[in-house]
Amino acid sequence: MKNSNQIASQEEILEKVEDTKEIKISNQENNIKILDQIKETSDIKKLTDKQKEQLAQEIREEIIDTRKFDTFLIKKFC
């Protein structure tokens, strides 16, 4: 027979699996960036390795786009 600690642990694992599925399904269905779905650090921990790679790429693209815009502003107004 399982004790209450084991049951709680299984429930916690199921919650984490469901959270990960939720992020994955949401991203696939709506074609929303993973970066837009991250609200706190615990959200990153829920991602699969593949999703973390995609998140890293989205962050790189965001940095590059920001730098391009900064360069445009500097050239236009300075």
N, C-alpha and C positions, 0 to 999 in steps of 0.2 A: 504494500500500500504506500502511496506517495504522501509525503508530509506537506504542510502548507508552504514551506520554502520552495520546494520543487515546483509546486503548482504556480506560485507567484513567478518563478523564474520562467516557466513555460509561457505564461501570459505576457510577460515582458518581451520575450523573444517574438511572440506572435505580433505584438504591437509594433515592434521595430520592423518586422517584415512587411506589415501592412503599410507603415509609413513610407518605406522605400518603394513599395509598389505604387502608392499614391503619387509620389513624385515622378516615377517613371511613366505611369499611365498619363498623367497630366501633361508631361513634356511631349509624349508621342502624339496624343490626340490634338493638342492645341498648338503644337509647334512653338511652344514658349521656351525661351532661354532658361536654362537651369539657373543662371545667375539671378534672374528676376524672381526665382522662387526661394532663394536663400534669404531667410529673415534673421537667423541666429546661427551660431557655430554648430549647434547640435544638428541642424539641417544637413550640414556637410558630412557629418559622421554617418548619416543614413544613406548616402549615395554609394553606388557601386563603383568599382575602379574605373569602369568605362565612363560613367557619368562624371567622375572626378576629372578624367582626362578632358571631357567635353567642357566642363566648367573652367579648367585651366585655359583652354583655347578661347573661350568666351571672354575671360579676363584679359588675355593678351590682346584680343581684338578691340576691347574697350579702351585699353591703354593706347594702342596705336591710333584709334579714331580720335581720342582726346588730344594726343600730341599733334595730329594733323590739323585739328581745329585750332589749337593754340598757335601753330605756325601760320595758319591762314590769318588769324587775327593780328598777329605781330606784323606780317607783311602788309596788311591792309591799313592798319592804324598807326604804324610807327615809321 
